[in-house]
Amino acid sequence: MGPGLALNAVARQAEQLRKDGNNYFKKDRFGAAIDAYTEAITLCPNVPVYWTNRAICHRRRNDWLKVEEDCRRAIQIDYSSVKAHYMLGLALLQKQELDEGVKELQKAMDLGRGANPKGYMVDEIWQELAKAKYLQWEHASTKRSWELQSLKEACETALREKHFLDDSQPEGFLDEASISHMKQLEALGQVFRKAGEADIPGEVPDYLCCKITLDIFRDPVITPSGVTYERAVILDHLQKVTCYGNIVCLDVFSFNTNINHQPTRKQVGKFDPITREPLDISQLVPNLAIKEAVQAYLDKHGWAYKTD
């Protein structure tokens, strides 16, 4: 047997071990799955999916140290591995390394946008990223609030001391000094209220939200008709192609229910849910302008990361 045939045989054996591991995983036999993936790694250590599959098993066992180790190895092999960055981010959050965990989740988010629909996991990543970012905002907001309050009190003390000195002026100046003092205190209050506005939760502007989910965009895409949707939602709609037999088909966008009493084949997707114009997955284009606008808004209003 030549070198090439031997390598092919090893690769086939490793791939079979991966499939065995997948079958064990489906049956919640995580130890057996880990053993199978480990054998596959021993045979072919430069295949990143073997490392990420084993990391998933470690995650199910809450063995976050091993999750981190396997994900770091997968990233060394393939820096574009969405799952590796995602699970590494989760592992770092478990270690209370909030900033580093957020960086990895953000990397997974950036890599995951526009991914193959079969491997699309942006919404799952977003849920974890949003929780971590909201926690970051809470910490920073609490610190800013304390600093602003301390500065406000210091400024008010300085104004009171100045007013006290003004009270030593001749009698004709007292009323004018009091009025000036009150105006200064009012202006000071307005300045600090304005400074704290970004940390006061409010409503996210409609143009930054999907028309279907009503949630802030994670991965916005625009259709030829000019309507912007959340990618996961429009993909789900377009992939609902057919219905068979005596089942109920619900069009979630028009809220029309159709009951088929005879075995039929019915087209469900393949159109823009708002304009009803024909639409194919290949026609979806990332809406970079909205994506950047959403990020700018979130950077300024961290409270908008809250998902519940």
C-alpha positions as a Markdown table, in Angstrom:
| # | Residue | x | y | z |
|---|---|---|---|---|
| 1 | Met | 0.0 | 0.0 | 0.0 |
| 2 | Gly | 1.4 | 3.4 | -1.0 |
| 3 | Pro | 1.7 | 6.4 | 1.3 |
| 4 | Gly | -1.3 | 8.1 | -0.3 |
| 5 | Leu | -3.5 | 5.1 | 0.1 |
| 6 | Ala | -2.4 | 4.7 | 3.7 |
| 7 | Leu | -3.3 | 8.4 | 4.5 |
| 8 | Asn | -6.7 | 7.9 | 2.9 |
| 9 | Ala | -7.3 | 4.8 | 5.0 |
| 10 | Val | -6.4 | 6.7 | 8.2 |
| 11 | Ala | -8.6 | 9.6 | 7.2 |
| 12 | Arg | -11.5 | 7.3 | 6.5 |
| 13 | Gln | -11.0 | 5.6 | 9.9 |
| 14 | Ala | -10.9 | 9.0 | 11.7 |
| 15 | Glu | -14.1 | 10.0 | 9.9 |
| 16 | Gln | -15.8 | 6.8 | 10.9 |
| 17 | Leu | -14.8 | 7.5 | 14.5 |
| 18 | Arg | -16.3 | 11.0 | 14.2 |
| 19 | Lys | -19.6 | 9.4 | 13.1 |
| 20 | Asp | -19.4 | 7.0 | 15.9 |
| 21 | Gly | -18.9 | 9.8 | 18.3 |
| 22 | Asn | -21.9 | 11.7 | 16.9 |
| 23 | Asn | -24.1 | 8.6 | 17.4 |
| 24 | Tyr | -22.9 | 8.3 | 21.0 |
| 25 | Phe | -23.5 | 12.0 | 21.6 |
| 26 | Lys | -27.1 | 11.7 | 20.3 |
| 27 | Lys | -27.7 | 9.0 | 22.9 |
| 28 | Asp | -26.2 | 11.2 | 25.6 |
| 29 | Arg | -23.2 | 8.8 | 26.0 |
| 30 | Phe | -20.7 | 11.6 | 26.3 |
| 31 | Gly | -17.9 | 9.5 | 27.7 |
| 32 | Ala | -18.0 | 7.1 | 24.7 |
| 33 | Ala | -18.3 | 10.1 | 22.4 |
| 34 | Ile | -15.2 | 11.7 | 23.9 |
| 35 | Asp | -13.3 | 8.5 | 23.5 |
| 36 | Ala | -14.3 | 8.2 | 19.8 |
| 37 | Tyr | -13.4 | 11.8 | 19.1 |
| 38 | Thr | -10.1 | 11.4 | 20.9 |
| 39 | Glu | -9.2 | 8.4 | 18.7 |
| 40 | Ala | -10.1 | 10.5 | 15.6 |
| 41 | Ile | -7.8 | 13.3 | 16.9 |
| 42 | Thr | -5.0 | 10.8 | 17.5 |
| 43 | Leu | -5.3 | 9.7 | 13.8 |
| 44 | Cys | -5.9 | 13.1 | 12.3 |
| 45 | Pro | -5.0 | 15.9 | 14.8 |
| 46 | Asn | -5.3 | 18.7 | 12.3 |
| 47 | Val | -9.1 | 18.4 | 11.7 |
| 48 | Pro | -10.7 | 21.2 | 13.7 |
| 49 | Val | -14.2 | 19.6 | 13.8 |
| 50 | Tyr | -12.9 | 16.7 | 15.9 |
| 51 | Trp | -11.7 | 19.1 | 18.5 |
| 52 | Thr | -14.9 | 21.1 | 18.5 |
| 53 | Asn | -17.0 | 18.0 | 18.7 |
| 54 | Arg | -15.1 | 16.8 | 21.7 |
| 55 | Ala | -15.4 | 20.3 | 23.2 |
| 56 | Ile | -19.2 | 20.1 | 22.9 |
| 57 | Cys | -19.1 | 16.8 | 24.9 |
| 58 | His | -17.0 | 18.5 | 27.6 |
| 59 | Arg | -19.5 | 21.4 | 27.6 |
| 60 | Arg | -22.3 | 19.0 | 28.3 |
| 61 | Arg | -20.3 | 17.6 | 31.2 |
| 62 | Asn | -19.6 | 21.2 | 32.4 |
| 63 | Asp | -15.8 | 20.5 | 32.1 |
| 64 | Trp | -15.1 | 24.1 | 31.0 |
| 65 | Leu | -11.3 | 23.8 | 31.4 |
| 66 | Lys | -11.3 | 21.0 | 28.7 |
| 67 | Val | -13.7 | 23.0 | 26.6 |
| 68 | Glu | -11.2 | 25.9 | 26.6 |
| 69 | Glu | -8.3 | 23.6 | 25.8 |
| 70 | Asp | -10.0 | 21.9 | 22.8 |
| 71 | Cys | -11.4 | 25.2 | 21.4 |
| 72 | Arg | -8.0 | 26.9 | 21.6 |
| 73 | Arg | -6.5 | 24.0 | 19.7 |
| 74 | Ala | -9.3 | 24.1 | 17.1 |
| 75 | Ile | -8.7 | 27.9 | 16.6 |
| 76 | Gln | -5.0 | 27.3 | 16.0 |
| 77 | Ile | -6.0 | 24.9 | 13.2 |
| 78 | Asp | -8.8 | 27.0 | 11.8 |
| 79 | Tyr | -9.2 | 30.6 | 13.0 |
| 80 | Ser | -12.6 | 30.9 | 11.3 |
| 81 | Ser | -14.2 | 28.2 | 13.3 |
| 82 | Val | -17.5 | 29.7 | 14.6 |
| 83 | Lys | -18.1 | 27.0 | 17.1 |
| 84 | Ala | -14.6 | 27.1 | 18.6 |
| 85 | His | -14.8 | 30.9 | 19.2 |
| 86 | Tyr | -18.3 | 30.5 | 20.6 |
| 87 | Met | -17.5 | 27.8 | 23.1 |
| 88 | Leu | -14.2 | 29.4 | 24.0 |
| 89 | Gly | -16.2 | 32.5 | 24.9 |
| 90 | Leu | -18.6 | 30.5 | 27.1 |
| 91 | Ala | -15.7 | 28.8 | 28.8 |
| 92 | Leu | -14.0 | 32.2 | 29.6 |
| 93 | Leu | -17.3 | 33.6 | 30.9 |
| 94 | Gln | -17.4 | 30.6 | 33.3 |
| 95 | Lys | -14.0 | 31.6 | 34.6 |
| 96 | Gln | -15.4 | 35.1 | 35.2 |
| 97 | Glu | -13.1 | 36.5 | 32.4 |
| 98 | Leu | -15.9 | 38.7 | 31.1 |
| 99 | Asp | -14.0 | 41.0 | 28.8 |
| 100 | Glu | -12.1 | 38.1 | 27.1 |
| 101 | Gly | -15.3 | 36.0 | 26.9 |
| 102 | Val | -17.1 | 38.8 | 25.2 |
| 103 | Lys | -14.3 | 39.2 | 22.6 |
| 104 | Glu | -14.6 | 35.6 | 21.7 |
| 105 | Leu | -18.4 | 35.6 | 21.4 |
| 106 | Gln | -18.2 | 38.8 | 19.3 |
| 107 | Lys | -15.7 | 37.0 | 17.0 |
| 108 | Ala | -18.0 | 34.1 | 16.7 |
| 109 | Met | -20.9 | 36.5 | 15.9 |
| 110 | Asp | -18.9 | 38.2 | 13.2 |
| 111 | Leu | -17.8 | 34.9 | 11.7 |
| 112 | Gly | -21.3 | 33.4 | 12.0 |
| 113 | Arg | -23.1 | 36.2 | 10.0 |
| 114 | Gly | -23.7 | 35.0 | 6.5 |
| 115 | Ala | -22.8 | 31.4 | 7.3 |
| 116 | Asn | -24.2 | 28.4 | 5.5 |
| 117 | Pro | -27.9 | 28.2 | 6.5 |
| 118 | Lys | -27.4 | 24.6 | 7.7 |
| 119 | Gly | -24.7 | 25.7 | 10.2 |
| 120 | Tyr | -26.2 | 29.1 | 11.0 |
| 121 | Met | -26.1 | 29.7 | 14.8 |
| 122 | Val | -26.1 | 33.5 | 15.1 |
| 123 | Asp | -29.2 | 33.7 | 17.3 |
| 124 | Glu | -27.7 | 31.2 | 19.8 |
| 125 | Ile | -24.5 | 33.2 | 19.9 |
| 126 | Trp | -26.4 | 36.5 | 20.2 |
| 127 | Gln | -28.3 | 35.2 | 23.3 |
| 128 | Glu | -25.0 | 34.5 | 25.2 |
| 129 | Leu | -23.3 | 37.6 | 23.8 |
| 130 | Ala | -26.2 | 39.9 | 24.8 |
| 131 | Lys | -26.3 | 38.5 | 28.3 |
| 132 | Ala | -22.5 | 39.1 | 28.7 |
| 133 | Lys | -22.7 | 42.6 | 27.1 |
| 134 | Tyr | -25.6 | 43.6 | 29.3 |
| 135 | Leu | -23.6 | 42.5 | 32.4 |
| 136 | Gln | -20.7 | 44.6 | 31.2 |
| 137 | Trp | -23.0 | 47.6 | 30.7 |
| 138 | Glu | -24.5 | 47.1 | 34.2 |
| 139 | His | -21.1 | 47.2 | 35.8 |
| 140 | Ala | -20.0 | 50.2 | 33.8 |
| 141 | Ser | -23.3 | 52.0 | 34.3 |
| 142 | Thr | -23.2 | 51.5 | 38.1 |
| 143 | Lys | -19.6 | 53.0 | 38.1 |
| 144 | Arg | -20.6 | 55.9 | 35.9 |
| 145 | Ser | -23.7 | 56.6 | 38.0 |
| 146 | Trp | -21.6 | 56.7 | 41.2 |
| 147 | Glu | -18.9 | 58.9 | 39.6 |
| 148 | Leu | -21.6 | 61.4 | 38.2 |
| 149 | Gln | -23.3 | 61.6 | 41.6 |
| 150 | Ser | -20.0 | 62.2 | 43.4 |
| 151 | Leu | -19.1 | 64.9 | 40.9 |
| 152 | Lys | -22.5 | 66.5 | 41.1 |
| 153 | Glu | -22.4 | 66.7 | 44.9 |
| 154 | Ala | -18.9 | 68.2 | 44.6 |
| 155 | Cys | -20.1 | 70.9 | 42.2 |
| 156 | Glu | -23.2 | 71.6 | 44.4 |
| 157 | Thr | -20.9 | 72.0 | 47.4 |
| 158 | Ala | -18.7 | 74.4 | 45.5 |
| 159 | Leu | -21.7 | 76.5 | 44.4 |
| 160 | Arg | -23.0 | 76.6 | 48.0 |
| 161 | Glu | -19.6 | 77.8 | 49.2 |
| 162 | Lys | -19.6 | 80.5 | 46.5 |
| 163 | His | -23.1 | 81.5 | 47.5 |
| 164 | Phe | -22.1 | 81.8 | 51.1 |
| 165 | Leu | -19.2 | 84.1 | 50.1 |
| 166 | Asp | -21.7 | 86.1 | 48.0 |
| 167 | Asp | -23.9 | 86.5 | 51.1 |
| 168 | Ser | -21.2 | 88.7 | 52.6 |
| 169 | Gln | -21.8 | 91.3 | 49.9 |
| 170 | Pro | -23.7 | 94.5 | 50.6 |
| 171 | Glu | -27.4 | 94.1 | 51.1 |
| 172 | Gly | -28.5 | 95.2 | 47.6 |
| 173 | Phe | -26.7 | 92.3 | 46.0 |
| 174 | Leu | -28.3 | 89.5 | 48.1 |
| 175 | Asp | -31.5 | 88.9 | 46.0 |
| 176 | Glu | -29.5 | 88.9 | 42.8 |
| 177 | Ala | -27.0 | 86.5 | 44.2 |
| 178 | Ser | -29.7 | 84.1 | 45.4 |
| 179 | Ile | -31.4 | 84.1 | 42.0 |
| 180 | Ser | -28.1 | 83.5 | 40.3 |
| 181 | His | -27.4 | 80.6 | 42.7 |
| 182 | Met | -30.7 | 78.9 | 42.0 |
| 183 | Lys | -30.1 | 79.3 | 38.2 |
| 184 | Gln | -26.7 | 77.7 | 38.6 |
| 185 | Leu | -28.0 | 74.8 | 40.6 |
| 186 | Glu | -30.8 | 74.2 | 38.0 |
| 187 | Ala | -28.3 | 74.4 | 35.1 |
| 188 | Leu | -26.0 | 72.0 | 37.0 |
| 189 | Gly | -28.8 | 69.5 | 37.4 |
| 190 | Gln | -29.7 | 69.7 | 33.7 |
| 191 | Val | -26.0 | 69.0 | 32.8 |
| 192 | Phe | -25.9 | 65.9 | 34.9 |
| 193 | Arg | -29.3 | 64.6 | 33.8 |
| 194 | Lys | -28.1 | 64.9 | 30.2 |
| 195 | Ala | -24.9 | 63.1 | 31.0 |
| 196 | Gly | -26.8 | 60.2 | 32.4 |
| 197 | Glu | -29.4 | 59.9 | 29.7 |
| 198 | Ala | -27.6 | 57.2 | 27.7 |
| 199 | Asp | -27.9 | 54.8 | 30.7 |
| 200 | Ile | -31.6 | 55.2 | 31.1 |
| 201 | Pro | -33.5 | 52.3 | 29.3 |
| 202 | Gly | -35.9 | 53.4 | 26.7 |
| 203 | Glu | -37.3 | 52.1 | 23.4 |
| 204 | Val | -35.1 | 50.9 | 20.5 |
| 205 | Pro | -35.9 | 52.9 | 17.3 |
| 206 | Asp | -38.2 | 50.9 | 15.0 |
| 207 | Tyr | -35.7 | 51.1 | 12.0 |
| 208 | Leu | -33.2 | 49.1 | 14.1 |
| 209 | Cys | -35.7 | 46.3 | 14.7 |
| 210 | Cys | -36.9 | 43.4 | 12.5 |
| 211 | Lys | -40.5 | 43.9 | 11.3 |
| 212 | Ile | -41.3 | 40.3 | 12.1 |
| 213 | Thr | -39.6 | 39.6 | 15.5 |
| 214 | Leu | -39.7 | 43.2 | 16.6 |
| 215 | Asp | -36.3 | 42.6 | 18.2 |
| 216 | Ile | -33.2 | 44.6 | 17.5 |
| 217 | Phe | -31.3 | 43.3 | 14.5 |
| 218 | Arg | -28.5 | 40.7 | 15.0 |
| 219 | Asp | -27.8 | 39.9 | 11.3 |
| 220 | Pro | -29.9 | 42.1 | 9.1 |
| 221 | Val | -30.3 | 41.3 | 5.4 |
| 222 | Ile | -32.1 | 43.3 | 2.7 |
| 223 | Thr | -34.3 | 41.9 | -0.1 |
| 224 | Pro | -34.5 | 43.2 | -3.7 |
| 225 | Ser | -37.8 | 44.9 | -2.7 |
| 226 | Gly | -35.9 | 47.0 | -0.1 |
| 227 | Val | -37.2 | 45.4 | 3.1 |
| 228 | Thr | -34.8 | 44.4 | 5.8 |
| 229 | Tyr | -35.3 | 41.3 | 7.9 |
| 230 | Glu | -33.4 | 39.3 | 10.5 |
| 231 | Arg | -31.5 | 36.7 | 8.5 |
| 232 | Ala | -32.7 | 33.7 | 10.7 |
| 233 | Val | -36.3 | 34.7 | 10.3 |
| 234 | Ile | -36.3 | 35.1 | 6.5 |
| 235 | Leu | -34.3 | 31.9 | 6.1 |
| 236 | Asp | -36.8 | 30.0 | 8.1 |
| 237 | His | -39.6 | 31.5 | 6.0 |
| 238 | Leu | -37.9 | 30.7 | 2.7 |
| 239 | Gln | -37.1 | 27.1 | 3.7 |
| 240 | Lys | -40.7 | 26.3 | 4.4 |
| 241 | Val | -41.3 | 25.1 | 0.9 |
| 242 | Thr | -43.9 | 22.4 | 1.0 |
| 243 | Cys | -46.6 | 20.8 | 3.0 |
| 244 | Tyr | -47.9 | 17.2 | 2.6 |
| 245 | Gly | -51.2 | 15.5 | 3.5 |
| 246 | Asn | -53.8 | 16.3 | 6.1 |
| 247 | Ile | -51.8 | 18.9 | 8.0 |
| 248 | Val | -52.3 | 22.5 | 8.9 |
| 249 | Cys | -50.1 | 25.0 | 7.2 |
| 250 | Leu | -49.8 | 28.3 | 9.1 |
| 251 | Asp | -48.4 | 31.4 | 7.3 |
| 252 | Val | -47.0 | 33.3 | 10.2 |
| 253 | Phe | -46.6 | 36.4 | 8.2 |
| 254 | Ser | -50.2 | 36.8 | 7.0 |
| 255 | Phe | -51.8 | 34.7 | 9.8 |
| 256 | Asn | -53.8 | 32.7 | 7.3 |
| 257 | Thr | -54.4 | 29.0 | 8.1 |
| 258 | Asn | -55.0 | 26.5 | 5.4 |
| 259 | Ile | -56.2 | 22.9 | 6.2 |
| 260 | Asn | -55.4 | 20.4 | 3.5 |
| 261 | His | -57.8 | 17.5 | 3.6 |
| 262 | Gln | -56.3 | 15.8 | 0.6 |
| 263 | Pro | -52.6 | 14.9 | 0.1 |
| 264 | Thr | -51.2 | 17.9 | -1.7 |
| 265 | Arg | -48.0 | 19.8 | -2.3 |
| 266 | Lys | -48.2 | 23.4 | -1.4 |
| 267 | Gln | -45.6 | 26.2 | -1.9 |
| 268 | Val | -45.2 | 28.1 | 1.4 |
| 269 | Gly | -42.0 | 30.2 | 1.1 |
| 270 | Lys | -40.0 | 31.6 | -1.9 |
| 271 | Phe | -41.6 | 35.1 | -1.6 |
| 272 | Asp | -41.0 | 38.3 | 0.4 |
| 273 | Pro | -43.4 | 38.0 | 3.4 |
| 274 | Ile | -44.3 | 41.7 | 3.2 |
| 275 | Thr | -44.3 | 42.6 | -0.5 |
| 276 | Arg | -45.2 | 39.0 | -1.7 |
| 277 | Glu | -42.7 | 39.4 | -4.5 |
| 278 | Pro | -40.7 | 36.2 | -5.5 |
| 279 | Leu | -37.6 | 35.8 | -3.4 |
| 280 | Asp | -34.7 | 33.3 | -3.2 |
| 281 | Ile | -32.1 | 32.8 | -0.5 |
| 282 | Ser | -29.4 | 33.9 | -3.0 |
| 283 | Gln | -31.0 | 37.3 | -3.3 |
| 284 | Leu | -30.5 | 38.2 | 0.4 |
| 285 | Val | -27.8 | 40.8 | 0.9 |
| 286 | Pro | -26.3 | 41.8 | 4.3 |
| 287 | Asn | -27.6 | 45.3 | 5.2 |
| 288 | Leu | -24.3 | 46.7 | 6.4 |
| 289 | Ala | -25.7 | 50.2 | 7.0 |
| 290 | Ile | -28.3 | 48.9 | 9.5 |
| 291 | Lys | -25.7 | 46.5 | 11.0 |
| 292 | Glu | -23.4 | 49.5 | 11.7 |
| 293 | Ala | -26.2 | 51.6 | 13.0 |
| 294 | Val | -27.3 | 48.9 | 15.4 |
| 295 | Gln | -23.8 | 48.5 | 16.7 |
| 296 | Ala | -23.4 | 52.2 | 17.2 |
| 297 | Tyr | -26.7 | 52.3 | 19.1 |
| 298 | Leu | -25.7 | 49.4 | 21.3 |
| 299 | Asp | -22.3 | 50.9 | 22.0 |
| 300 | Lys | -24.0 | 54.0 | 23.3 |
| 301 | His | -27.1 | 52.3 | 24.9 |
| 302 | Gly | -25.8 | 49.1 | 26.5 |
| 303 | Trp | -29.2 | 48.5 | 28.2 |
| 304 | Ala | -30.6 | 47.5 | 24.7 |
| 305 | Tyr | -28.7 | 44.2 | 25.0 |
| 306 | Lys | -31.2 | 43.0 | 27.5 |
| 307 | Thr | -33.1 | 40.1 | 25.9 |
| 308 | Asp | -35.9 | 39.4 | 28.4 |
